[in-house]
């Protein structure tokens, strides 16, 4: 087995995963797990890679939104405050009503 080490790590959005796997598919055959992941990513990615990246960048400008949470929001595109609260449920902090409304406003701008 070839020794490999992780150079860096960051959260990926479904649109980005689909794009990477489509490029790899053009280079050669994908394994079963990769094909399954590509199918899932294509089916459930709601935004293009560019729009999802812009949304994630804008969300990260808010103080309490970490990259992993921004990626989840970009994948799910929550439509109401309860969905936003669920995304933040595992975080050590919670958002105020005003912050939730700001997140929803940003998401609405990209989902239309």
Buried (B, 14 or more C-beta within 10 A) or exposed (E): EEEEEEEEEEBBBBBBBBBBBEEBEEEEEBEEEBEEBBEBBBEEBBBEBEBBBBBBEBBBEBEBBBEEBBBBBBBBBBEEBEBBEEBBEEEEEEBEEEBBEBBBEBBEEBBE
